[in-house]
Amino acid sequence: MRSNLFVLTTIARLASLALLMAATPAQPQASRSDQRDWIDAHNLAREDVGLAPLAWSDQLARDADAWAHHLARNNLYEHASPQQRKGQGENLWRGPKGYWSAWDTVGFFVAEKRHFRPGNFPEVSRTGRWSDVAHYTQIIWPQTREVGCAVARTASDEVLVCRYWPAGNVWGHLIDPDDHIARR
């Protein structure tokens, strides 16, 4: 009887621990090399338009990691709600696992530069669709000072989430990298 109680108590404790671990966001799993490459790729794009470099934020990386794992675990590809982002900007990328470097993934965001034109956000795309440049404009948003990124993997894909502080892509604000400001 006593051993049955011990077994049941142990099973209950292990189940509680498993639930707690499942509900707790994982710590960022990205290598220091990936972190360095993500920030270098962002800062090269900012340097290209004369903007100050971004600093790496461990807090933004933890928030990005939690969202990336949520997306991978639930096989989703969608932005976190404004409430979930807590005022942070967000860029997402998803692609086949094992093919893309940190430079490549940020490179997809930066490649949107070809459609960018200075103006009041969201009127900043040569195509007429702000979504064609929104990843890039977040990277070069003049007031943004910090970035943190994380990747999570599914059986077949990788999901990259980058978070930014302060957020860019503010409606009605002028974004003109030559001016080094975004203002109303």
N, C-alpha and C positions, 0 to 999 in steps of 0.2 A: 504494500500500500504506500509506504513511504517512498519507494523508488518510483512508483507511478506518479506521485505528486511532484517529485523532482523532475521527471521527464516532461510532464505537462508544463511546469513552471519554466523549464529551459526552453521548450518549444514556444511558449508565449513570449518570452524575452527575445528569442531570435526573430520571431515574426514582427515584434515591435521594432526591433533594430532594422530589419529589412524595410519596413514601411518608412521609417525615419530616413534611411539612406536613399530610398527612392524619391522622397520629397525634398531632399537637400540638394541644391545645385552642385554639380561637380566643380572642382577647382579647374582653372584653365589647364588644358592638356597640351597646348601648343609649345613647341620647343622654343628656346631662346633664339635660335636661328630664324624660325618663322616670325617671331615677334619683331626681330631686327629687320627682316625683309619687309614685313607689312609696313612698319613705320618708315623705312627708307623709301619704299615705293610711294607712299603718301607724300612724304616730304620732297621727293624729286618732282612730283607734279606741282606742289606748292612753290618750290624754288623756280620752276619753269615760268611761273607767272609773277615772281617777285614777292611771294608771301613768306612770312615767318614759318619756321618748322613747327610741327605738332610735337607734343611730348607724349610718351607712352603713359597710359593710366591703367594700373592694375585693377582698379575698381570697375572701369569701363570694360576691361577684358573679362572680369568675372561676370558682369551683367551680360555681355555678349555670349559668353560660354553657356550660361544658363539658358538663354534663348536658343542658341544653336542646338543644344542637346534636346530642348523641347521640340524643336522642328524635326530633328532627326528621329527622335523616339516616336513621334506621331506622324511621320511621313508627310510633313506640311512644308509649305514654302510661302510664308506670309509675314508681313511686318508685325511687330509687337504693337499693341495699342498705345496711344499716347500716355495712358495711365501706367502701363507696364514699363514704358521707356523712361518714365520720370523726367521728361524734358530732354532726353538725349536724342541726338540724331542717329540714324541707322541706315547702313547699307547691307544688302544681302546678295549672296551669290550661291548658286548650287550647280554642281556638275559631277561627271563621273569620277569616282574615287581613283586616286593614284596617278592621274595624268597632269595635274596642274600644280605649279609651285605657288608660293605666297606672292611672288612677283606677278605671275600670270593672273591670279585671281583679282588682285588690285588693278592690274592692267586692263581688265575688262571694264572696270569703273572709269579709269582714266581715258580709255578709248572713246568715251562719249564726248570728249573735248571737240571732236570733229564737227559736232552739231551745236556746240555752245556759241552763244553771242551775248555780249554784255547787255544788261537790261534789268528791269524790275522783275523779280521772281514772281510769277512763273513764266513771264515772257522772255525766256532766255535760250530758246532753242530755234535753230534755223528750220527745223522740221515743223514747228508750230506745236509740238507736243513736249511739255516740260519733262515728262517722264523719260524722254530720250537723253536727258542730260543730268537728271537729278542725283545720280551717284557721283558724277564728276563735280557738280556744284557743291555737294556736301563736302567733298575733299578740299575744294579751294575756297570754301566760305571763309571770308577774312577774319571773322570773330572766333571761329573754332580754334581751340588751343590744345585739345587733348584727343587722343584716339586709343581705343583698345579693341582688339580683334580676337576671335576664337573660331575654331573649326570643330565640327562634330561629324561623325561618319555613320551612314546607314550601311546596309549590306552592299550597296552598289554606288552610293553617292557621297559627296562631301558637301557640307553646308557651312559657308563662311558667314559670320556676322561681325560687322565692325560697328562700334558705337562711338559717338562723337560728343564732345562738350566744349562750348555750348553748341546746341544744334544749329544747323544751317537750314537753308531752303525755307526761309521765313517769307511768307506771302507779302508782296508789296515792297520788299526791300530791294534796293539796287545792288546788284552784284557786278562789279567791274574790277577784275584783278589788277588792271593797270592803275586804278584809283586806290587800291589796297584797302577798300572799305566796302561794307554792305550797309546801306542806310535807307531810311524811308525817303 
